[in-house]
Amino acid sequence: MDRVADHKSAQDFLYPPLAPFDQRVLDVGDGHRVYVEQCGNPDGLPVVVLHGGPGGGCSPAMRRFFDPNDYRIVLFDQRGCGRSRPHASVEANTTWHLVADMELIREELGIDRWVVFGGSWGATLALIYAQTHPDRAAYLILRGVFLMTRAELTWFYGGGAGAFFPEQWQRFTGLLPESERGDVIEGFARRLFGNDRSVQVRFARAWATWENALAAMSHEGPGTDSPPDYARAFARLENHYFRNLGWLERDGRILEDMSLISHIPGTVVQGRYDMICPPASAWKLTERWSRGELRMVGMAGHALTEPGITSELVRVTDSVRRIAGRLGF
């Protein structure tokens, strides 16, 4: 599989572009309005797609991992990002608000059970949603697993990943006074939530650039700055969630509660050289998940657009639609 991926782009593995058959904005309370869209077959196997970040927003490319003849594809922009409003807002914006939003969307669309598809932070949210509503998740498809633990955040914001990308790490942390570099997340929070919007954008772009630089194996150099509105939402929401450890009651909660979803089947697609969400988390997860399968992609990093990751995810979605009857659909 990796040898095939070597000479193909991610686009070669995806289904053709398709337009939504339904777009709406839901009032989810607390002053938030969430953008939701549906694509594919209205009578197909329902799947909800959870974007990363937090704060990344969904994109048209995320529709293309599913056969539109067989899937009813639901995408939404989580609170505060993408086409949801208010933009970049962290008020009433926690993991538990997002879990409640997913249930509101499911009920609004008249869906009983659905496949849950998510990568990175989307995988975190998928797992927490399934543990909270184990009767509603029929199958989990996860990529680049992130378990919202202190150890993972220390790896990425405490110098672990920086040891492999010292020039990028210096560029990122060098924006802070030396006295604040011992807690990068907190140091950036002071600027991302300060009163000067230009400072917010400057630090938001640096935050996004650090993550983007490490996402794909083929990436070279610092790359271009993200658009200011996107970077501001992305950085503020990620920082807000990471400072609060996702509002989980205890460190390691997701792994400790895997017995709640032991009956739910799922597949984890993980890049062997993922520098943002190292493979140890995916391995620990599937060790505790009796019906979870780990598919390690040898020559791949974190990004959804890595050819090996893309091809394996499409392979998984194709296999899941073929067993829809066994999943109770």
Contacts in CASP RR format, 6 or more apart in sequence:
PFRMAT RR
TARGET T0000
AUTHOR 0000-0000-0000
METHOD contacts of the structure
MODEL  1
MDRVADHKSAQDFLYPPLAPFDQRVLDVGDGHRVYVEQCGNPDGLPVVVL
HGGPGGGCSPAMRRFFDPNDYRIVLFDQRGCGRSRPHASVEANTTWHLVA
DMELIREELGIDRWVVFGGSWGATLALIYAQTHPDRAAYLILRGVFLMTR
AELTWFYGGGAGAFFPEQWQRFTGLLPESERGDVIEGFARRLFGNDRSVQ
VRFARAWATWENALAAMSHEGPGTDSPPDYARAFARLENHYFRNLGWLER
DGRILEDMSLISHIPGTVVQGRYDMICPPASAWKLTERWSRGELRMVGMA
GHALTEPGITSELVRVTDSVRRIAGRLGF
1 297 0 8 1.000
1 308 0 8 1.000
1 311 0 8 1.000
1 312 0 8 1.000
2 297 0 8 1.000
2 298 0 8 1.000
2 299 0 8 1.000
2 300 0 8 1.000
2 308 0 8 1.000
4 311 0 8 1.000
5 299 0 8 1.000
5 300 0 8 1.000
5 307 0 8 1.000
5 308 0 8 1.000
5 311 0 8 1.000
6 299 0 8 1.000
6 307 0 8 1.000
8 307 0 8 1.000
8 311 0 8 1.000
9 307 0 8 1.000
10 304 0 8 1.000
10 305 0 8 1.000
10 306 0 8 1.000
10 307 0 8 1.000
10 308 0 8 1.000
10 309 0 8 1.000
10 310 0 8 1.000
10 311 0 8 1.000
12 307 0 8 1.000
13 307 0 8 1.000
13 308 0 8 1.000
13 310 0 8 1.000
13 311 0 8 1.000
13 314 0 8 1.000
14 61 0 8 1.000
14 64 0 8 1.000
14 65 0 8 1.000
14 310 0 8 1.000
14 314 0 8 1.000
15 63 0 8 1.000
15 64 0 8 1.000
15 65 0 8 1.000
15 66 0 8 1.000
15 67 0 8 1.000
15 68 0 8 1.000
15 314 0 8 1.000
16 64 0 8 1.000
16 68 0 8 1.000
17 60 0 8 1.000
17 63 0 8 1.000
17 64 0 8 1.000
18 39 0 8 1.000
18 40 0 8 1.000
18 63 0 8 1.000
18 64 0 8 1.000
18 68 0 8 1.000
19 39 0 8 1.000
20 37 0 8 1.000
20 38 0 8 1.000
20 39 0 8 1.000
20 63 0 8 1.000
21 38 0 8 1.000
21 39 0 8 1.000
21 40 0 8 1.000
21 42 0 8 1.000
22 37 0 8 1.000
22 38 0 8 1.000
22 42 0 8 1.000
23 35 0 8 1.000
23 36 0 8 1.000
23 37 0 8 1.000
23 38 0 8 1.000
24 35 0 8 1.000
24 36 0 8 1.000
24 37 0 8 1.000
25 33 0 8 1.000
25 34 0 8 1.000
25 35 0 8 1.000
25 36 0 8 1.000
25 83 0 8 1.000
25 84 0 8 1.000
25 85 0 8 1.000
26 33 0 8 1.000
26 34 0 8 1.000
26 36 0 8 1.000
26 101 0 8 1.000
26 104 0 8 1.000
26 105 0 8 1.000
26 108 0 8 1.000
27 33 0 8 1.000
28 34 0 8 1.000
28 79 0 8 1.000
28 97 0 8 1.000
28 100 0 8 1.000
28 101 0 8 1.000
28 104 0 8 1.000
29 92 0 8 1.000
30 91 0 8 1.000
30 92 0 8 1.000
30 97 0 8 1.000
31 86 0 8 1.000
31 92 0 8 1.000
32 79 0 8 1.000
32 80 0 8 1.000
32 84 0 8 1.000
32 85 0 8 1.000
32 86 0 8 1.000
32 89 0 8 1.000
32 92 0 8 1.000
32 93 0 8 1.000
32 97 0 8 1.000
33 84 0 8 1.000
33 85 0 8 1.000
34 76 0 8 1.000
34 77 0 8 1.000
34 78 0 8 1.000
34 79 0 8 1.000
34 84 0 8 1.000
34 101 0 8 1.000
34 105 0 8 1.000
35 76 0 8 1.000
35 77 0 8 1.000
35 82 0 8 1.000
35 83 0 8 1.000
35 84 0 8 1.000
36 74 0 8 1.000
36 75 0 8 1.000
36 76 0 8 1.000
36 105 0 8 1.000
36 108 0 8 1.000
36 109 0 8 1.000
37 58 0 8 1.000
37 74 0 8 1.000
37 75 0 8 1.000
37 76 0 8 1.000
38 72 0 8 1.000
38 73 0 8 1.000
38 74 0 8 1.000
38 75 0 8 1.000
38 109 0 8 1.000
39 63 0 8 1.000
39 68 0 8 1.000
39 73 0 8 1.000
39 75 0 8 1.000
40 63 0 8 1.000
40 66 0 8 1.000
40 68 0 8 1.000
40 69 0 8 1.000
40 71 0 8 1.000
40 72 0 8 1.000
40 73 0 8 1.000
41 68 0 8 1.000
41 69 0 8 1.000
41 70 0 8 1.000
41 71 0 8 1.000
41 72 0 8 1.000
42 72 0 8 1.000
43 72 0 8 1.000
44 70 0 8 1.000
44 71 0 8 1.000
44 72 0 8 1.000
45 70 0 8 1.000
45 71 0 8 1.000
45 72 0 8 1.000
45 115 0 8 1.000
45 320 0 8 1.000
45 321 0 8 1.000
45 324 0 8 1.000
45 329 0 8 1.000
46 71 0 8 1.000
46 72 0 8 1.000
46 74 0 8 1.000
46 109 0 8 1.000
46 111 0 8 1.000
46 113 0 8 1.000
46 114 0 8 1.000
46 115 0 8 1.000
47 66 0 8 1.000
47 71 0 8 1.000
47 72 0 8 1.000
47 73 0 8 1.000
47 74 0 8 1.000
47 114 0 8 1.000
47 115 0 8 1.000
47 116 0 8 1.000
47 117 0 8 1.000
47 317 0 8 1.000
48 74 0 8 1.000
48 75 0 8 1.000
48 76 0 8 1.000
48 102 0 8 1.000
48 105 0 8 1.000
48 106 0 8 1.000
48 114 0 8 1.000
48 115 0 8 1.000
48 116 0 8 1.000
48 117 0 8 1.000
49 58 0 8 1.000
49 62 0 8 1.000
49 63 0 8 1.000
49 65 0 8 1.000
49 73 0 8 1.000
49 74 0 8 1.000
49 75 0 8 1.000
49 117 0 8 1.000
49 118 0 8 1.000
50 78 0 8 1.000
50 116 0 8 1.000
50 117 0 8 1.000
50 118 0 8 1.000
50 119 0 8 1.000
50 121 0 8 1.000
50 122 0 8 1.000
50 123 0 8 1.000
50 125 0 8 1.000
50 126 0 8 1.000
51 57 0 8 1.000
51 58 0 8 1.000
51 59 0 8 1.000
51 62 0 8 1.000
51 75 0 8 1.000
51 77 0 8 1.000
51 78 0 8 1.000
51 118 0 8 1.000
51 121 0 8 1.000
51 122 0 8 1.000
52 118 0 8 1.000
52 119 0 8 1.000
52 120 0 8 1.000
52 121 0 8 1.000
52 122 0 8 1.000
53 120 0 8 1.000
53 121 0 8 1.000
53 122 0 8 1.000
53 234 0 8 1.000
53 237 0 8 1.000
53 238 0 8 1.000
54 78 0 8 1.000
54 81 0 8 1.000
54 98 0 8 1.000
54 121 0 8 1.000
54 237 0 8 1.000
54 238 0 8 1.000
54 240 0 8 1.000
54 241 0 8 1.000
55 78 0 8 1.000
55 80 0 8 1.000
55 81 0 8 1.000
55 82 0 8 1.000
55 121 0 8 1.000
55 233 0 8 1.000
55 234 0 8 1.000
55 237 0 8 1.000
55 238 0 8 1.000
56 78 0 8 1.000
56 81 0 8 1.000
56 82 0 8 1.000
56 230 0 8 1.000
56 233 0 8 1.000
56 234 0 8 1.000
56 237 0 8 1.000
57 77 0 8 1.000
57 78 0 8 1.000
57 81 0 8 1.000
57 82 0 8 1.000
58 75 0 8 1.000
58 76 0 8 1.000
58 77 0 8 1.000
58 82 0 8 1.000
61 304 0 8 1.000
61 305 0 8 1.000
62 75 0 8 1.000
62 304 0 8 1.000
63 73 0 8 1.000
63 75 0 8 1.000
65 117 0 8 1.000
65 310 0 8 1.000
65 313 0 8 1.000
65 314 0 8 1.000
65 317 0 8 1.000
66 73 0 8 1.000
66 317 0 8 1.000
66 321 0 8 1.000
67 317 0 8 1.000
67 318 0 8 1.000
67 321 0 8 1.000
70 321 0 8 1.000
70 324 0 8 1.000
71 317 0 8 1.000
71 321 0 8 1.000
72 111 0 8 1.000
74 105 0 8 1.000
74 109 0 8 1.000
74 111 0 8 1.000
74 114 0 8 1.000
76 84 0 8 1.000
76 101 0 8 1.000
76 105 0 8 1.000
77 83 0 8 1.000
77 84 0 8 1.000
78 84 0 8 1.000
78 98 0 8 1.000
78 101 0 8 1.000
78 125 0 8 1.000
78 237 0 8 1.000
79 89 0 8 1.000
79 92 0 8 1.000
79 93 0 8 1.000
79 97 0 8 1.000
79 98 0 8 1.000
79 101 0 8 1.000
80 86 0 8 1.000
80 87 0 8 1.000
80 88 0 8 1.000
80 89 0 8 1.000
80 90 0 8 1.000
80 93 0 8 1.000
80 233 0 8 1.000
80 237 0 8 1.000
81 87 0 8 1.000
81 88 0 8 1.000
81 233 0 8 1.000
81 234 0 8 1.000
81 237 0 8 1.000
82 230 0 8 1.000
82 233 0 8 1.000
87 229 0 8 1.000
87 233 0 8 1.000
88 229 0 8 1.000
88 232 0 8 1.000
88 233 0 8 1.000
88 236 0 8 1.000
88 237 0 8 1.000
90 193 0 8 1.000
90 236 0 8 1.000
90 237 0 8 1.000
90 240 0 8 1.000
93 237 0 8 1.000
93 240 0 8 1.000
94 241 0 8 1.000
94 244 0 8 1.000
94 246 0 8 1.000
94 247 0 8 1.000
95 124 0 8 1.000
95 125 0 8 1.000
95 128 0 8 1.000
95 241 0 8 1.000
95 246 0 8 1.000
95 247 0 8 1.000
95 248 0 8 1.000
96 247 0 8 1.000
98 125 0 8 1.000
99 125 0 8 1.000
99 128 0 8 1.000
99 129 0 8 1.000
99 132 0 8 1.000
99 133 0 8 1.000
102 125 0 8 1.000
102 129 0 8 1.000
103 133 0 8 1.000
103 136 0 8 1.000
106 114 0 8 1.000
106 136 0 8 1.000
112 136 0 8 1.000
113 135 0 8 1.000
113 136 0 8 1.000
113 137 0 8 1.000
113 138 0 8 1.000
113 328 0 8 1.000
113 329 0 8 1.000
114 136 0 8 1.000
114 137 0 8 1.000
114 138 0 8 1.000
115 137 0 8 1.000
115 138 0 8 1.000
115 139 0 8 1.000
115 140 0 8 1.000
115 141 0 8 1.000
115 320 0 8 1.000
115 327 0 8 1.000
116 126 0 8 1.000
116 129 0 8 1.000
116 130 0 8 1.000
116 137 0 8 1.000
116 139 0 8 1.000
116 140 0 8 1.000
116 141 0 8 1.000
117 126 0 8 1.000
117 140 0 8 1.000
117 141 0 8 1.000
117 142 0 8 1.000
117 317 0 8 1.000
118 125 0 8 1.000
118 126 0 8 1.000
118 141 0 8 1.000
118 142 0 8 1.000
118 143 0 8 1.000
119 126 0 8 1.000
119 142 0 8 1.000
119 143 0 8 1.000
119 144 0 8 1.000
119 145 0 8 1.000
119 146 0 8 1.000
119 304 0 8 1.000
120 143 0 8 1.000
120 144 0 8 1.000
120 146 0 8 1.000
120 276 0 8 1.000
120 277 0 8 1.000
120 302 0 8 1.000
121 146 0 8 1.000
121 238 0 8 1.000
121 241 0 8 1.000
122 146 0 8 1.000
123 142 0 8 1.000
123 143 0 8 1.000
123 144 0 8 1.000
123 145 0 8 1.000
123 146 0 8 1.000
123 268 0 8 1.000
124 145 0 8 1.000
124 146 0 8 1.000
124 147 0 8 1.000
124 148 0 8 1.000
124 254 0 8 1.000
126 137 0 8 1.000
126 140 0 8 1.000
126 142 0 8 1.000
127 140 0 8 1.000
127 142 0 8 1.000
127 147 0 8 1.000
127 254 0 8 1.000
127 261 0 8 1.000
127 285 0 8 1.000
128 248 0 8 1.000
128 254 0 8 1.000
129 136 0 8 1.000
129 137 0 8 1.000
130 136 0 8 1.000
130 137 0 8 1.000
130 140 0 8 1.000
130 260 0 8 1.000
130 261 0 8 1.000
130 264 0 8 1.000
131 254 0 8 1.000
131 257 0 8 1.000
131 258 0 8 1.000
131 260 0 8 1.000
131 261 0 8 1.000
134 260 0 8 1.000
134 261 0 8 1.000
134 263 0 8 1.000
134 264 0 8 1.000
137 261 0 8 1.000
137 264 0 8 1.000
138 264 0 8 1.000
138 327 0 8 1.000
138 328 0 8 1.000
138 329 0 8 1.000
139 264 0 8 1.000
139 265 0 8 1.000
139 266 0 8 1.000
139 320 0 8 1.000
139 327 0 8 1.000
140 261 0 8 1.000
140 264 0 8 1.000
140 265 0 8 1.000
140 266 0 8 1.000
140 267 0 8 1.000
140 292 0 8 1.000
141 266 0 8 1.000
141 267 0 8 1.000
141 269 0 8 1.000
141 313 0 8 1.000
141 316 0 8 1.000
141 317 0 8 1.000
141 320 0 8 1.000
142 266 0 8 1.000
142 267 0 8 1.000
142 268 0 8 1.000
142 269 0 8 1.000
142 282 0 8 1.000
143 268 0 8 1.000
143 269 0 8 1.000
143 270 0 8 1.000
143 304 0 8 1.000
143 309 0 8 1.000
143 313 0 8 1.000
144 268 0 8 1.000
144 269 0 8 1.000
144 270 0 8 1.000
144 271 0 8 1.000
144 274 0 8 1.000
144 276 0 8 1.000
144 277 0 8 1.000
144 281 0 8 1.000
144 282 0 8 1.000
144 302 0 8 1.000
145 268 0 8 1.000
145 270 0 8 1.000
145 277 0 8 1.000
145 281 0 8 1.000
145 282 0 8 1.000
145 285 0 8 1.000
146 152 0 8 1.000
146 276 0 8 1.000
146 277 0 8 1.000
146 281 0 8 1.000
147 252 0 8 1.000
147 254 0 8 1.000
147 255 0 8 1.000
147 281 0 8 1.000
147 284 0 8 1.000
147 285 0 8 1.000
148 241 0 8 1.000
148 245 0 8 1.000
148 246 0 8 1.000
148 248 0 8 1.000
148 252 0 8 1.000
148 254 0 8 1.000
149 245 0 8 1.000
149 251 0 8 1.000
149 252 0 8 1.000
149 281 0 8 1.000
150 245 0 8 1.000
150 251 0 8 1.000
152 277 0 8 1.000
152 278 0 8 1.000
152 281 0 8 1.000
153 185 0 8 1.000
153 242 0 8 1.000
153 245 0 8 1.000
154 160 0 8 1.000
155 161 0 8 1.000
155 278 0 8 1.000
156 276 0 8 1.000
157 184 0 8 1.000
157 185 0 8 1.000
157 242 0 8 1.000
158 182 0 8 1.000
158 184 0 8 1.000
159 169 0 8 1.000
161 169 0 8 1.000
161 214 0 8 1.000
161 275 0 8 1.000
161 276 0 8 1.000
162 168 0 8 1.000
162 169 0 8 1.000
163 169 0 8 1.000
164 275 0 8 1.000
165 213 0 8 1.000
165 214 0 8 1.000
165 275 0 8 1.000
168 210 0 8 1.000
168 213 0 8 1.000
168 214 0 8 1.000
168 221 0 8 1.000
168 222 0 8 1.000
169 210 0 8 1.000
171 206 0 8 1.000
171 209 0 8 1.000
171 210 0 8 1.000
171 222 0 8 1.000
172 184 0 8 1.000
172 206 0 8 1.000
172 207 0 8 1.000
172 209 0 8 1.000
172 210 0 8 1.000
173 181 0 8 1.000
173 184 0 8 1.000
174 181 0 8 1.000
175 191 0 8 1.000
175 202 0 8 1.000
175 203 0 8 1.000
175 206 0 8 1.000
176 184 0 8 1.000
176 187 0 8 1.000
176 188 0 8 1.000
180 186 0 8 1.000
180 187 0 8 1.000
180 190 0 8 1.000
185 239 0 8 1.000
185 242 0 8 1.000
185 243 0 8 1.000
186 243 0 8 1.000
188 203 0 8 1.000
188 207 0 8 1.000
188 235 0 8 1.000
188 239 0 8 1.000
189 239 0 8 1.000
189 240 0 8 1.000
189 243 0 8 1.000
191 199 0 8 1.000
191 200 0 8 1.000
191 202 0 8 1.000
191 203 0 8 1.000
192 200 0 8 1.000
192 203 0 8 1.000
192 204 0 8 1.000
192 207 0 8 1.000
192 232 0 8 1.000
192 235 0 8 1.000
192 236 0 8 1.000
192 239 0 8 1.000
193 200 0 8 1.000
193 236 0 8 1.000
193 239 0 8 1.000
194 200 0 8 1.000
200 232 0 8 1.000
200 236 0 8 1.000
201 228 0 8 1.000
201 231 0 8 1.000
201 232 0 8 1.000
203 235 0 8 1.000
204 226 0 8 1.000
204 228 0 8 1.000
204 231 0 8 1.000
204 232 0 8 1.000
204 234 0 8 1.000
204 235 0 8 1.000
204 236 0 8 1.000
205 225 0 8 1.000
205 226 0 8 1.000
205 228 0 8 1.000
205 231 0 8 1.000
205 235 0 8 1.000
207 231 0 8 1.000
207 234 0 8 1.000
207 235 0 8 1.000
207 238 0 8 1.000
207 239 0 8 1.000
208 225 0 8 1.000
208 226 0 8 1.000
208 230 0 8 1.000
208 231 0 8 1.000
208 234 0 8 1.000
208 235 0 8 1.000
209 222 0 8 1.000
209 223 0 8 1.000
209 225 0 8 1.000
209 226 0 8 1.000
211 276 0 8 1.000
212 219 0 8 1.000
212 223 0 8 1.000
212 226 0 8 1.000
213 219 0 8 1.000
213 221 0 8 1.000
213 222 0 8 1.000
213 223 0 8 1.000
214 275 0 8 1.000
214 276 0 8 1.000
214 302 0 8 1.000
215 276 0 8 1.000
215 301 0 8 1.000
215 302 0 8 1.000
215 303 0 8 1.000
216 301 0 8 1.000
216 302 0 8 1.000
216 303 0 8 1.000
216 305 0 8 1.000
216 306 0 8 1.000
217 273 0 8 1.000
217 299 0 8 1.000
217 300 0 8 1.000
217 301 0 8 1.000
217 306 0 8 1.000
225 231 0 8 1.000
226 234 0 8 1.000
245 251 0 8 1.000
248 254 0 8 1.000
250 256 0 8 1.000
254 285 0 8 1.000
255 284 0 8 1.000
255 285 0 8 1.000
255 288 0 8 1.000
258 285 0 8 1.000
258 288 0 8 1.000
258 289 0 8 1.000
261 289 0 8 1.000
262 289 0 8 1.000
262 290 0 8 1.000
262 291 0 8 1.000
263 291 0 8 1.000
264 291 0 8 1.000
265 291 0 8 1.000
265 292 0 8 1.000
265 327 0 8 1.000
266 289 0 8 1.000
266 291 0 8 1.000
266 292 0 8 1.000
266 293 0 8 1.000
267 292 0 8 1.000
267 293 0 8 1.000
267 295 0 8 1.000
267 316 0 8 1.000
267 320 0 8 1.000
268 282 0 8 1.000
268 285 0 8 1.000
268 286 0 8 1.000
268 292 0 8 1.000
268 293 0 8 1.000
268 294 0 8 1.000
268 295 0 8 1.000
269 295 0 8 1.000
269 297 0 8 1.000
269 309 0 8 1.000
269 312 0 8 1.000
269 313 0 8 1.000
269 316 0 8 1.000
270 279 0 8 1.000
270 282 0 8 1.000
270 283 0 8 1.000
270 294 0 8 1.000
270 295 0 8 1.000
270 296 0 8 1.000
270 297 0 8 1.000
271 279 0 8 1.000
271 296 0 8 1.000
271 297 0 8 1.000
271 298 0 8 1.000
271 300 0 8 1.000
271 301 0 8 1.000
271 302 0 8 1.000
271 306 0 8 1.000
271 309 0 8 1.000
272 279 0 8 1.000
272 296 0 8 1.000
272 297 0 8 1.000
272 298 0 8 1.000
272 299 0 8 1.000
272 300 0 8 1.000
272 301 0 8 1.000
273 298 0 8 1.000
273 299 0 8 1.000
273 300 0 8 1.000
273 301 0 8 1.000
274 300 0 8 1.000
274 301 0 8 1.000
274 302 0 8 1.000
275 301 0 8 1.000
275 302 0 8 1.000
276 302 0 8 1.000
277 302 0 8 1.000
279 296 0 8 1.000
282 294 0 8 1.000
282 296 0 8 1.000
283 294 0 8 1.000
285 294 0 8 1.000
286 292 0 8 1.000
286 293 0 8 1.000
286 294 0 8 1.000
295 312 0 8 1.000
295 316 0 8 1.000
297 306 0 8 1.000
297 308 0 8 1.000
297 309 0 8 1.000
297 312 0 8 1.000
299 308 0 8 1.000
300 306 0 8 1.000
300 307 0 8 1.000
300 308 0 8 1.000
300 309 0 8 1.000
301 309 0 8 1.000
303 309 0 8 1.000
304 310 0 8 1.000
304 313 0 8 1.000
320 327 0 8 1.000
END
